[in-house]
Amino acid sequence: MTWEYLISLEHLKTVGITIGIFLLFILFRKFFTKYIFKFLLKIGHKGKTALFPNILAAFERPLQWFFIALGLYVSIQYYPHYNGIDEPTFKLLRVFVIFLITWGLLNLASSSSQMFRFINEKTNIKLDDILIPFLSRSLQVIIVAISISVILQEFNYQVGGFLTGLGLGGLAFSLAAQDAIANLFGGVIIITEKPFTINDWITTPSVDGTVEDISFRSTKVRTFAQALVTVPNATLANEPITNWSKMGKRQITFSFMLMYDTPTTIVENAITKIDEAVRTHPEVHQETIYVKVNNLTDQGIEIMLNFFTASTEYDPYINTREELNLRILDILKEEGAEVATPMRNFQTEQQ
């Protein structure tokens, strides 16, 4: 093409139409996002299941980019001086479409997606909160692997040879990735044995806190100081794990001292009233309650209390402790019992 033709009115008109076609697809993309997509979501939410709107939400952004790719393809095809779209360009467009499909599938397979919860509700396969993120990541890895193999085939790359190369280097790779493999199997052990799940409060030699997430390599635990601790799965799987969230009831045990010169009748009356206060408290589990003279020490008469709260949650537990401690102080004051000083106060075994 000559320079005169490039600046000619006929050529500029053709270029303008080509650009206009592309801009038209951009405009349709905005129209689709604003109206058609919202309309489809509205129809989907009226259905009996959330699967359809969930699929739409996963492919929303890929669809928007698909209109850009489609507009580019149509506008290039229209341009008369481009003698048909050549094979390399067409391959790039196909790869881009594969990328968009992969993007949507990854969104659909994410742990935030409702797909796994839909499967959980509609089938007999019960998935807990700790298994869903693990399955999600596994499915995403499979999707990416398939997409890469399809893209390689688009460029006539022999995937079989690639896999053979991976096999030849497998030994060196496995030696270099021993820790990663150990952590992966540690995660599998945690998933299968289920010593804890998401949001459980656990204590191990490595960490004490609430489980937030589990991945292929590690488990994330939020401590009570709000620090986030990442523990390798291999370490966690080989440690003793105390799951406080599995407690059926929560223990409270402590003791206090009365002066040696406290009359026996006052001690007995105080113990009887304290025992009654514990037994009548609505948050106290009635199965195991002890209020006893535990020991006679060189500091005084040791009164021991051992009982359990019905709730394992921290707020009801600490509120029950406070209410009973205040009631004990009132009872001792009513009975005229004097607390020995210094008073030994043994805290509960669970802080």
C-alpha positions in Angstrom: 0.0 0.0 0.0 1.2 3.4 -0.9 1.4 6.4 1.4 -1.2 8.2 -0.6 -3.6 5.3 -0.2 -3.0 5.1 3.6 -4.1 8.8 4.0 -6.9 8.5 1.4 -10.5 9.0 2.4 -11.4 5.5 1.3 -8.7 3.9 3.5 -9.4 6.1 6.5 -13.1 5.2 6.2 -12.2 1.5 6.2 -10.0 2.0 9.3 -12.8 3.9 11.0 -15.3 1.2 10.3 -12.8 -1.4 11.6 -12.2 0.6 14.8 -16.0 1.2 15.1 -16.6 -2.6 15.0 -14.2 -3.1 17.8 -15.7 -0.2 19.9 -19.1 -1.7 19.2 -18.1 -4.9 20.9 -16.7 -2.9 23.8 -20.0 -1.1 24.1 -21.9 -4.4 23.9 -19.6 -5.7 26.7 -20.7 -2.9 29.0 -24.3 -3.4 28.0 -24.0 -7.2 28.7 -22.4 -6.6 32.1 -25.0 -3.9 33.1 -28.2 -5.5 31.9 -28.1 -9.0 30.4 -25.8 -10.5 33.0 -27.7 -9.0 35.9 -30.9 -10.3 34.3 -29.5 -13.8 34.0 -28.4 -13.6 37.7 -31.8 -12.5 38.7 -33.4 -15.5 36.9 -30.8 -17.8 38.4 -31.5 -16.7 41.9 -35.2 -17.6 41.4 -34.3 -21.2 40.7 -34.2 -24.0 43.2 -30.4 -24.2 43.4 -27.6 -21.6 43.6 -25.4 -23.6 41.1 -26.4 -21.6 38.0 -25.8 -18.1 39.4 -22.6 -19.4 40.9 -21.4 -20.5 37.5 -22.4 -17.1 36.0 -20.5 -15.3 38.8 -17.4 -17.4 38.1 -17.4 -16.6 34.4 -18.4 -12.9 34.6 -15.0 -11.4 34.1 -13.8 -14.0 31.5 -17.0 -13.3 29.5 -16.2 -9.6 29.6 -12.7 -10.2 28.2 -14.2 -12.7 25.6 -16.2 -9.8 24.0 -12.9 -7.9 23.6 -11.2 -10.9 21.9 -14.3 -11.5 19.7 -14.4 -7.8 18.8 -10.7 -7.9 17.9 -11.2 -11.0 15.8 -14.2 -9.6 13.8 -12.6 -6.2 13.3 -9.4 -7.8 11.9 -11.5 -10.0 9.6 -13.3 -7.0 8.3 -10.2 -5.1 7.4 -9.8 -5.8 3.7 -6.0 -5.5 3.5 -5.6 -8.2 6.1 -5.9 -11.3 3.9 -7.6 -13.5 6.3 -6.4 -14.1 9.8 -3.2 -16.1 9.7 -2.6 -19.3 11.7 -0.3 -17.8 14.4 -2.8 -15.0 15.2 -5.7 -17.6 15.2 -3.7 -19.7 17.6 -3.1 -16.8 19.9 -6.9 -16.1 19.9 -7.6 -19.8 20.7 -5.0 -19.7 23.5 -6.7 -16.6 24.9 -10.1 -18.3 24.9 -8.5 -21.4 26.7 -7.1 -18.9 29.2 -10.5 -17.4 29.7 -12.2 -20.8 30.2 -9.4 -21.7 32.7 -10.0 -18.5 34.5 -13.7 -19.2 34.9 -13.1 -22.8 36.0 -10.6 -21.7 38.6 -13.1 -19.2 40.0 -15.8 -21.9 40.0 -13.4 -24.3 41.9 -12.3 -21.7 44.4 -13.0 -22.4 48.1 -15.2 -19.3 48.2 -17.4 -20.8 45.5 -20.6 -22.4 46.5 -20.0 -25.5 44.2 -18.7 -27.7 47.0 -21.4 -26.7 49.4 -24.0 -27.4 46.6 -22.5 -30.9 46.2 -22.6 -31.3 50.0 -26.3 -30.5 50.1 -27.4 -32.5 47.1 -25.4 -35.7 47.6 -24.5 -38.1 50.4 -20.9 -36.9 50.1 -20.3 -34.8 53.3 -17.5 -32.3 53.1 -16.4 -30.5 56.2 -14.9 -27.0 56.3 -11.3 -28.2 56.4 -11.8 -30.5 53.4 -13.3 -27.9 51.1 -10.2 -25.7 50.7 -8.0 -28.8 50.2 -10.2 -30.2 47.5 -10.5 -26.7 45.9 -6.7 -26.3 45.6 -6.4 -29.9 44.3 -9.1 -29.2 41.6 -7.4 -25.9 40.6 -4.1 -27.6 40.2 -5.7 -30.2 37.9 -7.5 -27.5 35.9 -4.2 -25.6 35.4 -2.3 -28.7 34.4 -5.0 -29.6 31.8 -5.0 -26.1 30.4 -1.2 -26.0 30.1 -1.3 -29.3 28.2 -4.0 -28.0 25.8 -2.1 -24.8 25.2 1.1 -26.7 24.5 -0.8 -28.9 22.0 -2.0 -25.7 20.3 1.6 -24.9 19.5 2.3 -28.5 18.3 4.4 -29.3 21.4 4.5 -33.0 22.2 3.1 -33.3 25.7 4.2 -36.9 25.9 7.8 -35.8 25.5 7.3 -33.2 28.1 6.0 -35.8 30.6 8.9 -38.1 29.7 11.3 -35.3 30.6 9.5 -34.9 33.9 9.9 -38.6 34.5 13.6 -38.5 33.9 14.0 -35.6 36.2 11.6 -37.0 38.8 14.2 -38.5 41.0 16.2 -35.2 41.3 12.9 -33.3 41.8 11.7 -35.7 44.5 15.0 -35.4 46.4 14.8 -31.6 46.2 11.2 -31.5 47.3 11.2 -34.0 50.2 9.9 -31.4 52.6 7.1 -30.3 50.3 6.1 -34.0 49.8 6.2 -34.6 53.6 4.0 -31.5 54.1 1.6 -32.7 51.4 1.2 -36.1 53.1 0.9 -34.4 56.5 -2.0 -32.4 55.0 -3.6 -35.6 53.8 -3.2 -37.2 57.3 -4.9 -34.1 58.8 -7.7 -34.3 56.3 -8.4 -38.0 56.7 -7.9 -38.3 60.5 -9.7 -35.0 61.2 -8.1 -34.1 64.5 -9.5 -30.6 64.0 -11.4 -28.5 61.5 -11.6 -24.8 60.5 -12.4 -22.5 63.5 -11.4 -25.1 66.1 -9.2 -24.1 69.0 -6.1 -26.3 69.2 -3.0 -26.5 71.3 0.2 -28.2 70.1 3.9 -27.9 71.1 4.2 -25.5 68.2 1.1 -23.3 68.4 -2.0 -22.4 70.4 -4.9 -20.8 68.7 -7.8 -21.0 66.2 -7.4 -22.8 62.9 -8.0 -20.5 59.9 -6.9 -22.4 56.9 -5.1 -25.5 55.7 -3.2 -25.8 52.4 -1.0 -28.3 50.7 2.1 -27.2 52.6 0.9 -25.7 55.9 -1.9 -24.9 58.4 -2.5 -21.3 59.5 -3.5 -20.8 63.1 -4.6 -17.5 64.6 -3.2 -17.1 68.2 -5.1 -15.3 71.0 -2.6 -12.4 70.6 -4.0 -12.2 67.0 -0.7 -13.3 65.4 -1.0 -15.6 62.4 1.2 -18.7 62.8 2.0 -20.9 59.8 2.9 -24.5 60.8 4.2 -27.0 58.2 1.7 -29.9 57.9 4.5 -32.4 58.4 5.3 -30.9 61.8 1.7 -30.6 62.8 0.8 -34.2 61.8 3.6 -35.6 64.1 2.7 -33.6 67.2 0.2 -34.3 69.9 -2.9 -32.1 69.2 -5.3 -31.0 71.9 -8.6 -29.9 70.4 -10.3 -27.7 73.0 -13.3 -27.1 70.7 -14.2 -30.8 71.1 -14.7 -30.5 74.9 -18.1 -31.5 76.0 -17.7 -29.3 79.1 -15.0 -27.0 80.4 -13.2 -27.4 83.8 -12.9 -24.8 86.5 -10.7 -25.7 89.4 -9.2 -23.5 92.1 -8.7 -23.3 95.9 -8.5 -20.7 98.6 -7.3 -20.6 102.2 -9.2 -19.9 105.4 -7.5 -18.9 108.7 -6.7 -21.8 111.0 -8.7 -20.2 113.8 -11.9 -20.3 111.7 -14.5 -22.4 113.7 -15.5 -25.7 112.1 -19.2 -24.8 112.0 -18.4 -21.6 110.0 -16.2 -23.7 107.6 -19.0 -26.3 107.1 -21.6 -23.6 106.6 -19.5 -21.8 104.1 -18.8 -25.0 102.1 -22.5 -25.9 102.1 -23.5 -22.5 100.8 -20.7 -22.4 98.2 -21.7 -25.9 97.0 -25.3 -24.8 96.7 -24.3 -21.7 94.8 -22.3 -23.8 92.3 -25.0 -26.4 91.9 -27.8 -23.9 91.3 -25.9 -21.9 88.8 -27.5 -22.3 85.3 -24.2 -22.5 83.5 -22.6 -25.2 85.7 -22.6 -28.8 84.5 -24.2 -31.0 87.2 -22.3 -34.2 86.6 -19.1 -33.4 88.6 -19.1 -30.9 91.4 -16.7 -30.9 94.3 -16.5 -28.3 97.1 -14.3 -29.8 99.8 -11.7 -29.2 102.6 -8.8 -30.4 100.5 -5.9 -29.9 102.8 -4.5 -28.5 106.0 -1.4 -26.6 105.2 1.0 -24.3 107.1 -0.9 -21.4 105.6 -4.4 -22.4 106.6 -7.4 -24.5 105.7 -7.5 -25.2 101.9 -11.0 -25.2 100.4 -10.9 -26.8 96.9 -13.5 -26.3 94.1 -13.7 -28.5 91.0 -16.6 -28.3 88.6 -17.4 -27.8 84.9 -19.3 -25.2 82.9 -21.9 -26.6 80.5 -20.7 -24.3 77.7 -17.2 -24.6 76.3 -17.3 -21.0 74.8 -15.0 -18.6 76.5 -17.5 -15.8 77.3 -20.0 -18.0 79.2 -17.0 -19.7 80.9 -15.3 -16.6 82.2 -18.7 -15.0 83.2 -19.5 -18.1 85.2 -16.1 -17.9 87.0 -16.7 -14.2 87.8 -20.2 -14.7 89.1 -19.3 -17.6 91.4 -16.1 -15.9 92.6 -18.2 -12.9 93.7 -20.8 -15.1 95.3 -18.0 -16.9 97.2 -16.8 -13.6 98.6 -20.3 -12.7 99.7 -20.7 -16.1 101.4 -17.4 -15.8 103.3 -18.4 -12.3 104.4 -21.9 -13.5 105.5 -20.4 -16.4 107.5 -17.6 -14.3 109.0 -14.9 -16.5 107.5 -11.5 -14.8 107.1 -9.3 -15.6 104.1 -5.7 -16.5 105.0 -3.0 -14.3 103.5 -1.2 -14.8 101.3 -4.0 -16.6 99.5 -2.9 -19.4 97.1 -5.1 -19.3 94.0 -4.7 -22.1 91.5 -5.8 -21.1 88.1 -7.7 -23.4 85.8 -5.9 -25.8 83.6 -7.4 -24.2 80.5 -6.6 -20.5 80.1 
